[in-house]
Amino acid sequence: MSQAINPDQLDVLRAYAAGQLGTRRAIEALGAHDYADLVIGLAQNDLDFPKPAATPTHEAHLARARAILQPRLRHGN
């Protein structure tokens, strides 16, 4: 993705960054070789990585990670 991109490709990158398009579909729609090309495209266009959806499973994972990490961070273990 080191070349200039067209408006359709920029739309794909924006949709991916907004979490509206999956990784595989974004790579295919861009005509990119792999995930690295997708990351480069995002960086070159000042776009963020998509955030994970706030599903109950994701929230449960966050809560568990906090429960494990926060006490260790507070106490230095």
PyMOL Python script that loads the backbone (N, CA, C, O; Angstrom):
from pymol import cmd

cmd.read_pdbstr("""\
ATOM      1  N   MET A   1       0.823  -1.190   0.000  1.00  0.00           N
ATOM      2  CA  MET A   1       0.000   0.000   0.000  1.00  0.00           C
ATOM      3  C   MET A   1       0.868   1.255   0.000  1.00  0.00           C
ATOM      4  O   MET A   1       0.417   2.307   0.452  1.00  0.00           O
ATOM      5  N   SER A   2       2.078   1.173  -0.486  1.00  0.00           N
ATOM      6  CA  SER A   2       2.946   2.334  -0.458  1.00  0.00           C
ATOM      7  C   SER A   2       2.606   3.341  -1.559  1.00  0.00           C
ATOM      8  O   SER A   2       3.102   4.468  -1.542  1.00  0.00           O
ATOM      9  N   GLN A   3       1.762   2.942  -2.514  1.00  0.00           N
ATOM     10  CA  GLN A   3       1.363   3.881  -3.561  1.00  0.00           C
ATOM     11  C   GLN A   3       0.152   4.677  -3.102  1.00  0.00           C
ATOM     12  O   GLN A   3      -0.493   4.347  -2.107  1.00  0.00           O
ATOM     13  N   ALA A   4      -0.143   5.739  -3.856  1.00  0.00           N
ATOM     14  CA  ALA A   4      -1.338   6.535  -3.552  1.00  0.00           C
ATOM     15  C   ALA A   4      -2.575   5.652  -3.708  1.00  0.00           C
ATOM     16  O   ALA A   4      -2.627   4.782  -4.577  1.00  0.00           O
ATOM     17  N   ILE A   5      -3.556   5.888  -2.861  1.00  0.00           N
ATOM     18  CA  ILE A   5      -4.767   5.086  -2.932  1.00  0.00           C
ATOM     19  C   ILE A   5      -5.890   5.919  -3.535  1.00  0.00           C
ATOM     20  O   ILE A   5      -5.879   7.149  -3.482  1.00  0.00           O
ATOM     21  N   ASN A   6      -6.851   5.216  -4.105  1.00  0.00           N
ATOM     22  CA  ASN A   6      -7.989   5.907  -4.708  1.00  0.00           C
ATOM     23  C   ASN A   6      -9.084   6.111  -3.660  1.00  0.00           C
ATOM     24  O   ASN A   6      -9.011   5.543  -2.571  1.00  0.00           O
ATOM     25  N   PRO A   7     -10.096   6.918  -3.982  1.00  0.00           N
ATOM     26  CA  PRO A   7     -11.163   7.202  -3.006  1.00  0.00           C
ATOM     27  C   PRO A   7     -11.895   5.946  -2.523  1.00  0.00           C
ATOM     28  O   PRO A   7     -12.304   5.880  -1.364  1.00  0.00           O
ATOM     29  N   ASP A   8     -12.064   4.952  -3.398  1.00  0.00           N
ATOM     30  CA  ASP A   8     -12.739   3.721  -2.972  1.00  0.00           C
ATOM     31  C   ASP A   8     -11.904   2.978  -1.923  1.00  0.00           C
ATOM     32  O   ASP A   8     -12.449   2.437  -0.961  1.00  0.00           O
ATOM     33  N   GLN A   9     -10.597   2.956  -2.111  1.00  0.00           N
ATOM     34  CA  GLN A   9      -9.728   2.293  -1.143  1.00  0.00           C
ATOM     35  C   GLN A   9      -9.723   3.053   0.185  1.00  0.00           C
ATOM     36  O   GLN A   9      -9.681   2.440   1.252  1.00  0.00           O
ATOM     37  N   LEU A  10      -9.765   4.367   0.120  1.00  0.00           N
ATOM     38  CA  LEU A  10      -9.833   5.158   1.345  1.00  0.00           C
ATOM     39  C   LEU A  10     -11.142   4.878   2.089  1.00  0.00           C
ATOM     40  O   LEU A  10     -11.160   4.817   3.318  1.00  0.00           O
ATOM     41  N   ASP A  11     -12.230   4.708   1.343  1.00  0.00           N
ATOM     42  CA  ASP A  11     -13.509   4.342   1.970  1.00  0.00           C
ATOM     43  C   ASP A  11     -13.407   2.999   2.682  1.00  0.00           C
ATOM     44  O   ASP A  11     -13.953   2.827   3.771  1.00  0.00           O
ATOM     45  N   VAL A  12     -12.706   2.045   2.066  1.00  0.00           N
ATOM     46  CA  VAL A  12     -12.514   0.728   2.682  1.00  0.00           C
ATOM     47  C   VAL A  12     -11.721   0.878   3.978  1.00  0.00           C
ATOM     48  O   VAL A  12     -12.088   0.304   5.003  1.00  0.00           O
ATOM     49  N   LEU A  13     -10.636   1.648   3.932  1.00  0.00           N
ATOM     50  CA  LEU A  13      -9.833   1.856   5.144  1.00  0.00           C
ATOM     51  C   LEU A  13     -10.646   2.529   6.241  1.00  0.00           C
ATOM     52  O   LEU A  13     -10.541   2.159   7.410  1.00  0.00           O
ATOM     53  N   ARG A  14     -11.452   3.511   5.872  1.00  0.00           N
ATOM     54  CA  ARG A  14     -12.286   4.194   6.866  1.00  0.00           C
ATOM     55  C   ARG A  14     -13.316   3.239   7.458  1.00  0.00           C
ATOM     56  O   ARG A  14     -13.560   3.264   8.664  1.00  0.00           O
ATOM     57  N   ALA A  15     -13.921   2.401   6.623  1.00  0.00           N
ATOM     58  CA  ALA A  15     -14.900   1.428   7.114  1.00  0.00           C
ATOM     59  C   ALA A  15     -14.239   0.432   8.059  1.00  0.00           C
ATOM     60  O   ALA A  15     -14.815   0.066   9.083  1.00  0.00           O
ATOM     61  N   TYR A  16     -13.032  -0.006   7.715  1.00  0.00           N
ATOM     62  CA  TYR A  16     -12.306  -0.934   8.587  1.00  0.00           C
ATOM     63  C   TYR A  16     -11.978  -0.259   9.920  1.00  0.00           C
ATOM     64  O   TYR A  16     -12.181  -0.843  10.984  1.00  0.00           O
ATOM     65  N   ALA A  17     -11.475   0.962   9.854  1.00  0.00           N
ATOM     66  CA  ALA A  17     -11.113   1.687  11.074  1.00  0.00           C
ATOM     67  C   ALA A  17     -12.329   1.929  11.969  1.00  0.00           C
ATOM     68  O   ALA A  17     -12.204   1.990  13.192  1.00  0.00           O
ATOM     69  N   ALA A  18     -13.501   2.067  11.355  1.00  0.00           N
ATOM     70  CA  ALA A  18     -14.735   2.289  12.115  1.00  0.00           C
ATOM     71  C   ALA A  18     -15.346   0.986  12.619  1.00  0.00           C
ATOM     72  O   ALA A  18     -16.370   1.003  13.302  1.00  0.00           O
ATOM     73  N   GLY A  19     -14.724  -0.142  12.283  1.00  0.00           N
ATOM     74  CA  GLY A  19     -15.236  -1.438  12.728  1.00  0.00           C
ATOM     75  C   GLY A  19     -16.410  -1.941  11.912  1.00  0.00           C
ATOM     76  O   GLY A  19     -17.137  -2.830  12.356  1.00  0.00           O
ATOM     77  N   GLN A  20     -16.604  -1.387  10.730  1.00  0.00           N
ATOM     78  CA  GLN A  20     -17.731  -1.777   9.880  1.00  0.00           C
ATOM     79  C   GLN A  20     -17.357  -2.855   8.880  1.00  0.00           C
ATOM     80  O   GLN A  20     -18.223  -3.362   8.167  1.00  0.00           O
ATOM     81  N   LEU A  21     -16.088  -3.211   8.815  1.00  0.00           N
ATOM     82  CA  LEU A  21     -15.600  -4.173   7.841  1.00  0.00           C
ATOM     83  C   LEU A  21     -14.545  -5.036   8.508  1.00  0.00           C
ATOM     84  O   LEU A  21     -13.686  -4.529   9.229  1.00  0.00           O
ATOM     85  N   GLY A  22     -14.606  -6.332   8.271  1.00  0.00           N
ATOM     86  CA  GLY A  22     -13.643  -7.250   8.863  1.00  0.00           C
ATOM     87  C   GLY A  22     -12.282  -7.177   8.188  1.00  0.00           C
ATOM     88  O   GLY A  22     -12.140  -6.622   7.098  1.00  0.00           O
ATOM     89  N   THR A  23     -11.296  -7.742   8.850  1.00  0.00           N
ATOM     90  CA  THR A  23      -9.924  -7.690   8.359  1.00  0.00           C
ATOM     91  C   THR A  23      -9.782  -8.346   6.992  1.00  0.00           C
ATOM     92  O   THR A  23      -9.237  -7.741   6.068  1.00  0.00           O
ATOM     93  N   ARG A  24     -10.260  -9.563   6.855  1.00  0.00           N
ATOM     94  CA  ARG A  24     -10.107 -10.291   5.590  1.00  0.00           C
ATOM     95  C   ARG A  24     -10.790  -9.553   4.452  1.00  0.00           C
ATOM     96  O   ARG A  24     -10.220  -9.413   3.370  1.00  0.00           O
ATOM     97  N   ARG A  25     -11.999  -9.082   4.687  1.00  0.00           N
ATOM     98  CA  ARG A  25     -12.718  -8.352   3.637  1.00  0.00           C
ATOM     99  C   ARG A  25     -12.012  -7.062   3.265  1.00  0.00           C
ATOM    100  O   ARG A  25     -11.971  -6.689   2.092  1.00  0.00           O
ATOM    101  N   ALA A  26     -11.458  -6.380   4.256  1.00  0.00           N
ATOM    102  CA  ALA A  26     -10.741  -5.136   3.975  1.00  0.00           C
ATOM    103  C   ALA A  26      -9.507  -5.406   3.119  1.00  0.00           C
ATOM    104  O   ALA A  26      -9.245  -4.681   2.159  1.00  0.00           O
ATOM    105  N   ILE A  27      -8.757  -6.437   3.460  1.00  0.00           N
ATOM    106  CA  ILE A  27      -7.565  -6.791   2.688  1.00  0.00           C
ATOM    107  C   ILE A  27      -7.950  -7.111   1.250  1.00  0.00           C
ATOM    108  O   ILE A  27      -7.300  -6.650   0.312  1.00  0.00           O
ATOM    109  N   GLU A  28      -9.001  -7.896   1.078  1.00  0.00           N
ATOM    110  CA  GLU A  28      -9.445  -8.263  -0.272  1.00  0.00           C
ATOM    111  C   GLU A  28      -9.945  -7.049  -1.047  1.00  0.00           C
ATOM    112  O   GLU A  28      -9.623  -6.889  -2.225  1.00  0.00           O
ATOM    113  N   ALA A  29     -10.730  -6.193  -0.394  1.00  0.00           N
ATOM    114  CA  ALA A  29     -11.286  -5.022  -1.074  1.00  0.00           C
ATOM    115  C   ALA A  29     -10.192  -4.039  -1.486  1.00  0.00           C
ATOM    116  O   ALA A  29     -10.327  -3.341  -2.491  1.00  0.00           O
ATOM    117  N   LEU A  30      -9.116  -3.987  -0.716  1.00  0.00           N
ATOM    118  CA  LEU A  30      -8.004  -3.097  -1.039  1.00  0.00           C
ATOM    119  C   LEU A  30      -7.102  -3.671  -2.125  1.00  0.00           C
ATOM    120  O   LEU A  30      -6.344  -2.942  -2.764  1.00  0.00           O
ATOM    121  N   GLY A  31      -7.191  -4.985  -2.328  1.00  0.00           N
ATOM    122  CA  GLY A  31      -6.249  -5.640  -3.232  1.00  0.00           C
ATOM    123  C   GLY A  31      -4.873  -5.730  -2.589  1.00  0.00           C
ATOM    124  O   GLY A  31      -3.854  -5.795  -3.275  1.00  0.00           O
ATOM    125  N   ALA A  32      -4.861  -5.733  -1.262  1.00  0.00           N
ATOM    126  CA  ALA A  32      -3.610  -5.795  -0.510  1.00  0.00           C
ATOM    127  C   ALA A  32      -3.103  -7.232  -0.453  1.00  0.00           C
ATOM    128  O   ALA A  32      -3.851  -8.181  -0.687  1.00  0.00           O
ATOM    129  N   HIS A  33      -1.823  -7.371  -0.139  1.00  0.00           N
ATOM    130  CA  HIS A  33      -1.230  -8.702  -0.034  1.00  0.00           C
ATOM    131  C   HIS A  33      -1.531  -9.379   1.292  1.00  0.00           C
ATOM    132  O   HIS A  33      -1.790 -10.581   1.349  1.00  0.00           O
ATOM    133  N   ASP A  34      -1.494  -8.582   2.364  1.00  0.00           N
ATOM    134  CA  ASP A  34      -1.644  -9.173   3.689  1.00  0.00           C
ATOM    135  C   ASP A  34      -1.998  -8.105   4.714  1.00  0.00           C
ATOM    136  O   ASP A  34      -2.239  -6.945   4.378  1.00  0.00           O
ATOM    137  N   TYR A  35      -2.022  -8.527   5.971  1.00  0.00           N
ATOM    138  CA  TYR A  35      -2.378  -7.631   7.071  1.00  0.00           C
ATOM    139  C   TYR A  35      -1.400  -6.465   7.181  1.00  0.00           C
ATOM    140  O   TYR A  35      -1.797  -5.352   7.525  1.00  0.00           O
ATOM    141  N   ALA A  36      -0.134  -6.713   6.893  1.00  0.00           N
ATOM    142  CA  ALA A  36       0.862  -5.636   6.967  1.00  0.00           C
ATOM    143  C   ALA A  36       0.485  -4.493   6.032  1.00  0.00           C
ATOM    144  O   ALA A  36       0.612  -3.325   6.402  1.00  0.00           O
ATOM    145  N   ASP A  37       0.023  -4.812   4.828  1.00  0.00           N
ATOM    146  CA  ASP A  37      -0.410  -3.764   3.896  1.00  0.00           C
ATOM    147  C   ASP A  37      -1.586  -2.979   4.453  1.00  0.00           C
ATOM    148  O   ASP A  37      -1.670  -1.764   4.273  1.00  0.00           O
ATOM    149  N   LEU A  38      -2.481  -3.663   5.121  1.00  0.00           N
ATOM    150  CA  LEU A  38      -3.633  -3.002   5.733  1.00  0.00           C
ATOM    151  C   LEU A  38      -3.167  -2.034   6.830  1.00  0.00           C
ATOM    152  O   LEU A  38      -3.647  -0.903   6.906  1.00  0.00           O
ATOM    153  N   VAL A  39      -2.248  -2.474   7.662  1.00  0.00           N
ATOM    154  CA  VAL A  39      -1.715  -1.628   8.730  1.00  0.00           C
ATOM    155  C   VAL A  39      -1.008  -0.408   8.140  1.00  0.00           C
ATOM    156  O   VAL A  39      -1.180   0.708   8.629  1.00  0.00           O
ATOM    157  N   ILE A  40      -0.227  -0.619   7.107  1.00  0.00           N
ATOM    158  CA  ILE A  40       0.474   0.491   6.453  1.00  0.00           C
ATOM    159  C   ILE A  40      -0.529   1.484   5.883  1.00  0.00           C
ATOM    160  O   ILE A  40      -0.351   2.695   6.013  1.00  0.00           O
ATOM    161  N   GLY A  41      -1.589   0.973   5.247  1.00  0.00           N
ATOM    162  CA  GLY A  41      -2.624   1.848   4.699  1.00  0.00           C
ATOM    163  C   GLY A  41      -3.288   2.690   5.775  1.00  0.00           C
ATOM    164  O   GLY A  41      -3.543   3.877   5.571  1.00  0.00           O
ATOM    165  N   LEU A  42      -3.569   2.080   6.917  1.00  0.00           N
ATOM    166  CA  LEU A  42      -4.159   2.829   8.028  1.00  0.00           C
ATOM    167  C   LEU A  42      -3.206   3.931   8.500  1.00  0.00           C
ATOM    168  O   LEU A  42      -3.610   5.078   8.690  1.00  0.00           O
ATOM    169  N   ALA A  43      -1.950   3.566   8.683  1.00  0.00           N
ATOM    170  CA  ALA A  43      -0.965   4.526   9.187  1.00  0.00           C
ATOM    171  C   ALA A  43      -0.743   5.675   8.201  1.00  0.00           C
ATOM    172  O   ALA A  43      -0.656   6.834   8.606  1.00  0.00           O
ATOM    173  N   GLN A  44      -0.653   5.357   6.925  1.00  0.00           N
ATOM    174  CA  GLN A  44      -0.414   6.392   5.918  1.00  0.00           C
ATOM    175  C   GLN A  44      -1.576   7.375   5.802  1.00  0.00           C
ATOM    176  O   GLN A  44      -1.403   8.501   5.337  1.00  0.00           O
ATOM    177  N   ASN A  45      -2.750   6.944   6.225  1.00  0.00           N
ATOM    178  CA  ASN A  45      -3.926   7.800   6.118  1.00  0.00           C
ATOM    179  C   ASN A  45      -4.421   8.281   7.475  1.00  0.00           C
ATOM    180  O   ASN A  45      -5.557   8.733   7.612  1.00  0.00           O
ATOM    181  N   ASP A  46      -3.547   8.176   8.481  1.00  0.00           N
ATOM    182  CA  ASP A  46      -3.845   8.649   9.840  1.00  0.00           C
ATOM    183  C   ASP A  46      -5.157   8.093  10.389  1.00  0.00           C
ATOM    184  O   ASP A  46      -5.947   8.814  10.997  1.00  0.00           O
ATOM    185  N   LEU A  47      -5.372   6.802  10.164  1.00  0.00           N
ATOM    186  CA  LEU A  47      -6.580   6.132  10.656  1.00  0.00           C
ATOM    187  C   LEU A  47      -6.198   5.203  11.798  1.00  0.00           C
ATOM    188  O   LEU A  47      -5.119   4.609  11.796  1.00  0.00           O
ATOM    189  N   ASP A  48      -7.087   5.085  12.767  1.00  0.00           N
ATOM    190  CA  ASP A  48      -6.864   4.219  13.920  1.00  0.00           C
ATOM    191  C   ASP A  48      -7.245   2.784  13.617  1.00  0.00           C
ATOM    192  O   ASP A  48      -7.990   2.504  12.678  1.00  0.00           O
ATOM    193  N   PHE A  49      -6.718   1.878  14.432  1.00  0.00           N
ATOM    194  CA  PHE A  49      -7.156   0.495  14.366  1.00  0.00           C
ATOM    195  C   PHE A  49      -8.576   0.414  14.906  1.00  0.00           C
ATOM    196  O   PHE A  49      -8.946   1.187  15.789  1.00  0.00           O
ATOM    197  N   PRO A  50      -9.372  -0.507  14.388  1.00  0.00           N
ATOM    198  CA  PRO A  50     -10.727  -0.627  14.924  1.00  0.00           C
ATOM    199  C   PRO A  50     -10.713  -1.125  16.358  1.00  0.00           C
ATOM    200  O   PRO A  50      -9.836  -1.890  16.761  1.00  0.00           O
ATOM    201  N   LYS A  51     -11.690  -0.680  17.111  1.00  0.00           N
ATOM    202  CA  LYS A  51     -11.846  -1.116  18.495  1.00  0.00           C
ATOM    203  C   LYS A  51     -12.727  -2.366  18.509  1.00  0.00           C
ATOM    204  O   LYS A  51     -13.631  -2.484  17.682  1.00  0.00           O
ATOM    205  N   PRO A  52     -12.482  -3.295  19.427  1.00  0.00           N
ATOM    206  CA  PRO A  52     -13.355  -4.462  19.521  1.00  0.00           C
ATOM    207  C   PRO A  52     -14.763  -4.047  19.941  1.00  0.00           C
ATOM    208  O   PRO A  52     -14.949  -3.092  20.696  1.00  0.00           O
ATOM    209  N   ALA A  53     -15.724  -4.769  19.448  1.00  0.00           N
ATOM    210  CA  ALA A  53     -17.118  -4.498  19.806  1.00  0.00           C
ATOM    211  C   ALA A  53     -17.323  -4.743  21.296  1.00  0.00           C
ATOM    212  O   ALA A  53     -16.709  -5.637  21.878  1.00  0.00           O
ATOM    213  N   ALA A  54     -18.176  -3.954  21.896  1.00  0.00           N
ATOM    214  CA  ALA A  54     -18.450  -4.070  23.336  1.00  0.00           C
ATOM    215  C   ALA A  54     -19.505  -5.149  23.582  1.00  0.00           C
ATOM    216  O   ALA A  54     -20.616  -4.861  24.028  1.00  0.00           O
ATOM    217  N   THR A  55     -19.139  -6.384  23.285  1.00  0.00           N
ATOM    218  CA  THR A  55     -20.044  -7.511  23.501  1.00  0.00           C
ATOM    219  C   THR A  55     -19.925  -7.973  24.949  1.00  0.00           C
ATOM    220  O   THR A  55     -18.943  -7.647  25.616  1.00  0.00           O
ATOM    221  N   PRO A  56     -20.901  -8.723  25.446  1.00  0.00           N
ATOM    222  CA  PRO A  56     -20.791  -9.255  26.814  1.00  0.00           C
ATOM    223  C   PRO A  56     -19.517 -10.078  27.021  1.00  0.00           C
ATOM    224  O   PRO A  56     -18.903 -10.016  28.086  1.00  0.00           O
ATOM    225  N   THR A  57     -19.127 -10.837  26.017  1.00  0.00           N
ATOM    226  CA  THR A  57     -17.903 -11.638  26.130  1.00  0.00           C
ATOM    227  C   THR A  57     -16.686 -10.740  26.255  1.00  0.00           C
ATOM    228  O   THR A  57     -15.818 -10.984  27.093  1.00  0.00           O
ATOM    229  N   HIS A  58     -16.614  -9.710  25.438  1.00  0.00           N
ATOM    230  CA  HIS A  58     -15.483  -8.782  25.495  1.00  0.00           C
ATOM    231  C   HIS A  58     -15.441  -8.087  26.854  1.00  0.00           C
ATOM    232  O   HIS A  58     -14.374  -7.958  27.455  1.00  0.00           O
ATOM    233  N   GLU A  59     -16.584  -7.647  27.328  1.00  0.00           N
ATOM    234  CA  GLU A  59     -16.647  -6.986  28.635  1.00  0.00           C
ATOM    235  C   GLU A  59     -16.203  -7.933  29.746  1.00  0.00           C
ATOM    236  O   GLU A  59     -15.524  -7.510  30.682  1.00  0.00           O
ATOM    237  N   ALA A  60     -16.575  -9.199  29.655  1.00  0.00           N
ATOM    238  CA  ALA A  60     -16.165 -10.187  30.657  1.00  0.00           C
ATOM    239  C   ALA A  60     -14.645 -10.377  30.626  1.00  0.00           C
ATOM    240  O   ALA A  60     -14.013 -10.496  31.676  1.00  0.00           O
ATOM    241  N   HIS A  61     -14.059 -10.405  29.426  1.00  0.00           N
ATOM    242  CA  HIS A  61     -12.609 -10.531  29.302  1.00  0.00           C
ATOM    243  C   HIS A  61     -11.902  -9.319  29.921  1.00  0.00           C
ATOM    244  O   HIS A  61     -10.894  -9.467  30.612  1.00  0.00           O
ATOM    245  N   LEU A  62     -12.433  -8.141  29.671  1.00  0.00           N
ATOM    246  CA  LEU A  62     -11.843  -6.927  30.258  1.00  0.00           C
ATOM    247  C   LEU A  62     -11.911  -6.967  31.782  1.00  0.00           C
ATOM    248  O   LEU A  62     -10.937  -6.640  32.462  1.00  0.00           O
ATOM    249  N   ALA A  63     -13.059  -7.366  32.312  1.00  0.00           N
ATOM    250  CA  ALA A  63     -13.225  -7.429  33.762  1.00  0.00           C
ATOM    251  C   ALA A  63     -12.238  -8.425  34.374  1.00  0.00           C
ATOM    252  O   ALA A  63     -11.646  -8.156  35.420  1.00  0.00           O
ATOM    253  N   ARG A  64     -12.068  -9.556  33.729  1.00  0.00           N
ATOM    254  CA  ARG A  64     -11.130 -10.568  34.245  1.00  0.00           C
ATOM    255  C   ARG A  64      -9.696 -10.047  34.187  1.00  0.00           C
ATOM    256  O   ARG A  64      -8.928 -10.228  35.132  1.00  0.00           O
ATOM    257  N   ALA A  65      -9.337  -9.404  33.088  1.00  0.00           N
ATOM    258  CA  ALA A  65      -7.987  -8.859  32.965  1.00  0.00           C
ATOM    259  C   ALA A  65      -7.729  -7.796  34.027  1.00  0.00           C
ATOM    260  O   ALA A  65      -6.657  -7.753  34.630  1.00  0.00           O
ATOM    261  N   ARG A  66      -8.719  -6.943  34.247  1.00  0.00           N
ATOM    262  CA  ARG A  66      -8.561  -5.917  35.290  1.00  0.00           C
ATOM    263  C   ARG A  66      -8.389  -6.548  36.662  1.00  0.00           C
ATOM    264  O   ARG A  66      -7.548  -6.116  37.450  1.00  0.00           O
ATOM    265  N   ALA A  67      -9.190  -7.573  36.945  1.00  0.00           N
ATOM    266  CA  ALA A  67      -9.118  -8.234  38.249  1.00  0.00           C
ATOM    267  C   ALA A  67      -7.747  -8.871  38.471  1.00  0.00           C
ATOM    268  O   ALA A  67      -7.266  -8.930  39.603  1.00  0.00           O
ATOM    269  N   ILE A  68      -7.134  -9.335  37.421  1.00  0.00           N
ATOM    270  CA  ILE A  68      -5.813  -9.959  37.542  1.00  0.00           C
ATOM    271  C   ILE A  68      -4.709  -8.908  37.597  1.00  0.00           C
ATOM    272  O   ILE A  68      -3.800  -8.998  38.422  1.00  0.00           O
ATOM    273  N   LEU A  69      -4.792  -7.915  36.719  1.00  0.00           N
ATOM    274  CA  LEU A  69      -3.684  -6.972  36.568  1.00  0.00           C
ATOM    275  C   LEU A  69      -3.655  -5.834  37.572  1.00  0.00           C
ATOM    276  O   LEU A  69      -2.581  -5.465  38.048  1.00  0.00           O
ATOM    277  N   GLN A  70      -4.800  -5.273  37.902  1.00  0.00           N
ATOM    278  CA  GLN A  70      -4.789  -4.095  38.764  1.00  0.00           C
ATOM    279  C   GLN A  70      -4.142  -4.350  40.125  1.00  0.00           C
ATOM    280  O   GLN A  70      -3.326  -3.537  40.558  1.00  0.00           O
ATOM    281  N   PRO A  71      -4.467  -5.429  40.808  1.00  0.00           N
ATOM    282  CA  PRO A  71      -3.787  -5.655  42.096  1.00  0.00           C
ATOM    283  C   PRO A  71      -2.275  -5.805  41.928  1.00  0.00           C
ATOM    284  O   PRO A  71      -1.509  -5.345  42.774  1.00  0.00           O
ATOM    285  N   ARG A  72      -1.852  -6.434  40.862  1.00  0.00           N
ATOM    286  CA  ARG A  72      -0.407  -6.608  40.637  1.00  0.00           C
ATOM    287  C   ARG A  72       0.267  -5.285  40.342  1.00  0.00           C
ATOM    288  O   ARG A  72       1.394  -5.041  40.774  1.00  0.00           O
ATOM    289  N   LEU A  73      -0.422  -4.438  39.610  1.00  0.00           N
ATOM    290  CA  LEU A  73       0.146  -3.129  39.290  1.00  0.00           C
ATOM    291  C   LEU A  73       0.213  -2.244  40.541  1.00  0.00           C
ATOM    292  O   LEU A  73       1.162  -1.481  40.724  1.00  0.00           O
ATOM    293  N   ARG A  74      -0.796  -2.356  41.388  1.00  0.00           N
ATOM    294  CA  ARG A  74      -0.815  -1.557  42.618  1.00  0.00           C
ATOM    295  C   ARG A  74       0.274  -1.987  43.602  1.00  0.00           C
ATOM    296  O   ARG A  74       0.892  -1.158  44.269  1.00  0.00           O
ATOM    297  N   HIS A  75       0.491  -3.292  43.675  1.00  0.00           N
ATOM    298  CA  HIS A  75       1.392  -3.831  44.688  1.00  0.00           C
ATOM    299  C   HIS A  75       2.755  -4.227  44.127  1.00  0.00           C
ATOM    300  O   HIS A  75       3.619  -4.674  44.882  1.00  0.00           O
ATOM    301  N   GLY A  76       2.963  -4.077  42.847  1.00  0.00           N
ATOM    302  CA  GLY A  76       4.265  -4.366  42.263  1.00  0.00           C
ATOM    303  C   GLY A  76       4.626  -5.818  42.135  1.00  0.00           C
ATOM    304  O   GLY A  76       5.810  -6.141  42.031  1.00  0.00           O
ATOM    305  N   ASN A  77       3.656  -6.714  42.138  1.00  0.00           N
ATOM    306  CA  ASN A  77       3.960  -8.152  42.000  1.00  0.00           C
ATOM    307  C   ASN A  77       4.074  -8.541  40.560  1.00  0.00           C
ATOM    308  O   ASN A  77       4.325  -9.707  40.254  1.00  0.00           O
TER     309      ASN A  77
END
""", "prot")
cmd.dss("prot")
cmd.show_as("cartoon", "prot")
cmd.util.cbc("prot")
cmd.orient("prot")
